[in-house]
Amino acid sequence: MVQLAIRCHPCAPVSLDELEGWLEQHVDRLRAAAPGAILRLSRLTQGGPDTDLEIGWLVELELADGVPLLGGLRLADSLRDMRLLGLQPTLLAPHEPWTNGREA
C-alpha cells in the first residue's frame, strides 16, 4: 500500500469556497482515473480563542502496491494546478530509510 497526503494551504486572495469547490472536483477526477484508490478530502481547521479558523485542506491518497500513480494522471500536474490556483501544496510521503545502497 502506498500512502500520500497533500496539505493545501490557501495563499492567494481567492474565495475559500471556490478553492474547496475546485479541490472537490479535482478529487472526483482523480477517483475516476484511479478507481481502485482511496482518496479523501478533509478541511483543516485550527481552534482560535473565539472561533475555529479554516487553514486549508488535506488530500489523502491510498494506492494498492503496483497500481500506477493515479492511473496516468501525474502527481506533478496536480501539484502544479494547485499552485496556479493559489494553493500552497505540500506533499507528505513516507520515505525509505537510508541504507547506503544495501538492503535493510
FINU-759136 format. One line per 5 residues: number of its first residue (from 1); their letters; for each residue x, y, z of C-alpha. Coordinates in Angstrom, 3 decimals, decimal comma. Layout:
! residues N
NUM	A	X/Y/Z; ...
***
This chain:
! residues 104
1	MVQLA	0,000/0,000/0,000; 1,286/3,435/-0,966; 0,013/6,345/1,115; 0,456/10,020/0,252; -1,065/13,235/1,512
6	IRCHP	-1,116/16,743/0,094; -1,645/19,628/2,511; -3,181/22,570/0,667; -2,836/25,994/2,278; -4,559/28,964/0,617
11	CAPVS	-2,046/31,713/-0,162; -3,862/33,923/-2,677; -6,877/36,238/-2,405; -9,312/33,625/-3,743; -12,564/32,652/-2,055
16	LDELE	-12,201/29,579/0,175; -15,480/28,281/-1,272; -14,065/28,497/-4,806; -10,862/26,698/-3,795; -12,767/23,987/-1,969
21	GWLEQ	-15,110/23,526/-4,949; -12,131/23,117/-7,268; -10,500/20,630/-4,888; -13,712/18,574/-4,677; -13,925/18,419/-8,482
26	HVDRL	-10,237/17,546/-8,745; -10,534/14,718/-6,211; -13,554/13,392/-8,150; -11,466/13,364/-11,360; -8,629/11,560/-9,565
31	RAAAP	-11,113/8,967/-8,234; -12,365/8,361/-11,778; -8,778/7,991/-13,062; -7,798/5,542/-10,294; -10,924/3,548/-9,368
36	GAILR	-9,043/1,199/-7,026; -7,553/4,047/-4,998; -8,931/5,592/-1,842; -8,987/9,395/-1,916; -10,188/11,652/0,881
41	LSRLT	-10,546/15,419/1,102; -10,662/16,936/4,583; -10,959/20,546/5,707; -8,258/21,603/8,171; -9,174/23,950/10,999
46	QGGPD	-7,327/25,418/13,929; -9,056/26,384/17,144; -8,873/30,075/17,911; -9,936/31,969/21,021; -13,351/32,913/19,601
51	TDLEI	-13,856/30,599/16,632; -12,245/27,858/14,568; -10,061/29,162/11,723; -10,052/27,399/8,364; -6,416/26,847/7,419
56	GWLVE	-6,650/24,646/4,334; -7,326/21,114/3,203; -5,745/17,681/3,241; -5,992/15,342/0,236; -5,141/11,764/1,229
61	LELAD	-4,371/9,026/-1,307; -4,048/5,291/-0,717; -2,997/3,123/-3,658; -2,501/-0,614/-3,776; 1,046/-1,762/-4,500
66	GVPLL	1,716/-1,999/-8,225; -1,096/0,391/-9,206; 0,196/3,202/-11,425; 0,065/6,503/-9,582; -3,353/7,994/-10,310
71	GGLRL	-3,969/5,913/-13,421; -1,915/8,026/-15,794; -2,560/11,391/-14,177; 0,703/12,772/-12,968; 1,015/13,919/-9,398
76	ADSLR	3,265/16,761/-10,565; 0,406/18,079/-12,740; -1,944/18,105/-9,754; 0,577/19,982/-7,624; 1,202/22,497/-10,431
81	DMRLL	-2,521/23,169/-10,838; -2,892/23,676/-7,084; -0,069/26,241/-7,110; -1,584/28,085/-10,082; -4,933/28,343/-8,293
86	GLQPT	-3,475/29,960/-5,201; -2,899/26,939/-3,013; 0,423/26,157/-1,435; 0,553/22,340/-1,694; 2,925/20,324/0,460
91	LLAPH	3,402/16,672/-0,477; 3,692/14,373/2,526; 5,011/10,899/1,718; 6,811/8,176/3,611; 10,469/7,809/2,789
96	EPWTN	12,611/4,737/2,740; 15,275/4,622/5,436; 18,704/5,371/4,071; 20,568/2,090/3,630; 23,731/3,233/1,851
101	GREA	22,839/1,174/-1,239; 22,315/-2,029/0,726; 19,187/-3,927/1,649; 17,962/-3,103/5,133
***
